[in-house]
Amino acid sequence: MTPRVQFRQAAEDDLEAIWNYVVQSAGRDKADTLVRSLYDTTVLLAEQPLMGRAREDLRRDLRSFVVRPYVIYYEALDERAGIAVVRIMRGERDVTPFYFR
């Protein structure tokens, strides 16, 4: 079975907001490249879900992985099934458990 990546609605909204912001500040090509890099990283994480840092401080079973300047927050699905991407946020953002309900 090939591991899969599921995006929760908040993560989809995050990706759209990131793309729109980068389009405005740096252009469509940069936005496409960044979003592709983030997506490619989620595929890698689905194949190796324990690569990311455990974030029990924010929510049980939550993990994070940095793709500067962003952080992908995700949870592993059943063993070898993949991941669910919960949020994608800028690394300097002050995160609290509120964002991961």
Secondary structure, DSSP 8 states (H G I E B T S, - for coil): ---EEEE-HHHHHHHHHHHHHHHHHH-HHHHHHHHHHHHHHHHHHHHSGGGSEE-TTTSTTEEEEEETTEEEEEEE-STTTEEEEEEEEETTS---GGGG-
